[in-house]
């Protein structure tokens, strides 16, 4: 007979320091406890789960709870006043939280069943039910200690790191309940369905219950009973239809950027959690169609196609077994992931990177067809794509046409990698970190070229996303590069050709012919007027304003002294002095397009880039008008070239088409998409 362990001084003394402020001490305690749990001795296993040693596991989760509340405080402070100090603090807090979860996962992996149940119970009772789930409600409540975005992040971390089937299914099933259902009750216990265990375990104290109109109802999965879960009971007993699942979609359709990203992360995590039952994913509305079809075929093979009683799907309505025993059609109509994602794409106040995350999730949920899109979805997507196309063409005649095609090609490759990746593009912790955007001392005016550049990049990213989703929905492979025309050759009779320039463009100090140049004067410093030859040229999608000094020994030739971008120069003759020409001069490039040279994360604020302004004085009115006409013509040529290069992309086959259902009965009006040139 195996002897019982009645004393283990080393272990007992070590766990007293589990919450010590010194991280090195906590690390040592974790290493020691893991060694104990992996001994594999049954008597030791019984010892660690007996009182008072079992309190270690509740203390562990309590300490973790305090870390979660601390993280939420940092996030709230950063949202109000972002700076490098709070960002660094968030990174450190997140790292420590994830380390704790990995330690918990290692403890569970030791294979001590009672330890796994203790940890699962404590996570549910001390963290998830009283703290994380209630924070997901849409209306702010004063006594909630944690924000919705922080709560969703923590739930994602728990699902991804602590891989326990019962825990994962409990969290997922909780989303069928309203936030107000989670109230503390020390006298009753939470009973529910356990997917893989058919016996009752010993009940513990201080559990949570689901309260409906003041009465406890056994509607939540837990570890204390094998009673089946019936979400429809929530409705029949008068509970509000606004469940946590509805709240998730509400954040996607109406929340801010952080709320949208955290909600998408939650849905993505649920989708990728292998411990979740397929029926649970189906009820949540995020079961991929491939799995739906596979599931239907499997069920038909098992019970026969004519068995209406046991079919999972019947006439488009869902019947779910293994925990859900009745039709959920009316209940599931309240939550439509597809509706929410289509609505998300229509939101202009959400960052393109977050929209890409929504596109990734949509791609996971749909087959290579638009069969699940209804007419309203198709109309919204069609109108949205049409508006994005118009906005893209406006950028061809905007501030940055010379960078438009380059940015489009770069974003195409980035979006393709993001859409086709098996996992989301970022780690969870990235949702709390500010995007690598400039941090300036001054507020930039709306007419700033820098603001226009950010707008151009956003338009391109949204257009690329919608375009690739269309190609994907039609079952076509995404090309490595967008279909654009190659750059045009320089015409012989163009100003660039007459000046002797090639496709590489002008270079400072290089020689050019002054055939079309107009003499002028300009003062870059007070009291220092210099004489130049003015020349506006375009080469393909690029364009420049050149100021050259004539070579004294080589007539009609000059040396390029100043080069400025042609786009958005907005030439205008002075209303009072008709020989003066005013030009707006923007920077030659956007700094955030080169991350290696432009990294603001964790650094102090910098001066904002400022657009320049030139005033050129010409010999007479005719010379000034000639310079104005030359500049406008070259701007037009540059924009025309950009539009020409974009034409194959904008006229692609396979644009979204809304089927005409006016001549078909309702049951035959399923949405389909066919290749078409019209949009």
Secondary structure, DSSP 4 states (H G I P E B T S, - for coil): -PPP----HHHHHHHTTTT-S-HHHHHHHHHHHHHHHTS--HHHHHHHTSTTTTHHHHHHHHHHHHHHHHHHHHHHHHHHS--HHHHHHHHHHHHHHHHHHHHHHHHHHT--HHHHHHHHHHIIIIIIIIIITGGG-SS--TT--S-HHHHHHHHHHHHHHS--HHHHHHHHHHTTS-GGGEEE-SSS------TT--SPPPP-SS-EEEEETTEEE--S--SS--PPP-THHHHHTT--S--HHHHHHHHHHHS-HHHHHHHHHHHHHHHH-TTS-HHHHHHHT---HHHHHHHHHHHHHHH-TT-TTT-SEETTEEB--TT--SB-HHHHTT--HHHHHHHHHT-TTS-HHHHHHHHHHHHHHS-SS-TT--HHHHHHHHHHHHHHHHHHHHHHTSS-HHHHHHHHHHHHHHHHHHHH-SS-SS-GGGGGSPPS---BSSPPPTT-HHHHHHHHHHHHHHHHHHHHHHHHHTTPPPPSS---PPPPPPPTTSHHHHTT--TT---TT-EEE-SS-EEEEEEEETTEEEEEEEEEEEETTEEEEEEEEEPTTSTTEEEEEEEEE-TT---EE-SS-TTEEEEEE--SS-GGG-TTT---TTS--BPPP--EEEEEEESSHHHHHHHHHHHHHHHHHHHHHHHHHHHHHHT-S--------TTS-GGG--------S--
